[in-house]
């Protein structure tokens, strides 16, 4: 089992080099990717959207975009002194219930 775990191999001295980095994903986290992706989408910058989408997995990007949307909605609701639902409906053009 220890031969299969990268940390065990390095500790044993059999593999001193770090695992290879995945192309296009080095140095970016999911929140950075989400911020760049959403900003690029708002500016209709398809090239930048596609670049940001390569930084993390699709699932991570989706999570980051959801988190960004939630945080932005809460900040805007506080700024407007309205409920998050009211702001969300207004942004999307959905009638209030």
Secondary structure, DSSP 8 states (H G I E B T S, - for coil): -TTTSHHHHHHHTS--S-----TT-TT--HHHHHHHHHHHHHTT-HHHHHHHHTTS-HHHHHHHHHHHHHHHHHHHHHHHTS-HHHHHHHHHT----
